[in-house]
Amino acid sequence: MERLQKVMAQAGVASRRKSEELIKAGRVKVNNETIKELGTKVSSQDEVEVDGVPLQREAPVYFLLYKPRGVISSAKDDRGRKVVTDYIPDIDQRLFPVGRLDYDTSGLILLTNDGEFANKLMHPKHKIDKVYIIKTRGIPTREQMKQLKQGMEIEGEFFKAEDVRITSTDGKKNTAIIQMTLHQGKNRQVRKMFDALGVPVDKLKREQYGFLNLHGLNAGDFRPLKPHEVKQLRQLAEENVK
Ligand code: URA
């Protein structure tokens, strides 16, 4: 038996707190009866409806995918392009990605059907390390590297790296390989930060997400997360949001 608001959050209806509000507002039915008490627990046999719409309840599943370049971070694409969920075949559950990587960015992305887990990890306040490997066209100066760490305002938003270092340079080709750690996860953040310096990104890959990495995987490979990894990710997200 699980608390009604937890079951609702897992099914992606809303956060637990918002689900509680829906219950109090009389918008939730269990086995055709309106429930307004927050302590209510339900089993997998109980039928839950929100605003008359039955909840899709599935066993939660969690995957780590090494997203190749040229793939959309969503569950479907109107223009018929490849999407991240195409890489995880033979799964009945309706998966969606936790956050997104750009079409041209490769690397580590999580996929799940657990809406509550995804919302927690995507909360803007959490401080999960996301490590990117960047190939730039041009070699940033020491001053520019400092700027990435000090932070910069772009289009009215403050963007900042937690850590950034040059791992190698090629003077002949005028390129650099840079490792950068972000806590923030703003749209196209890495590309915008380097564009602002006038040192554009040529290739971008997310190599780590918290304690998870891509070891042993090639582009297009996936693996299920281990139960202890799911637990640890949940703890990380909860600790950081408090
Ligand atoms: N920053 C970017 O610019 N793109 C990504 O896909 C991820 C982070």
Residues whose N, C-alpha, C, O or C-beta is under 5 A from the ligand:
A	BS01	URA	R100 L101 D102 T105 K186 R188 Q189 V190 R191 K192
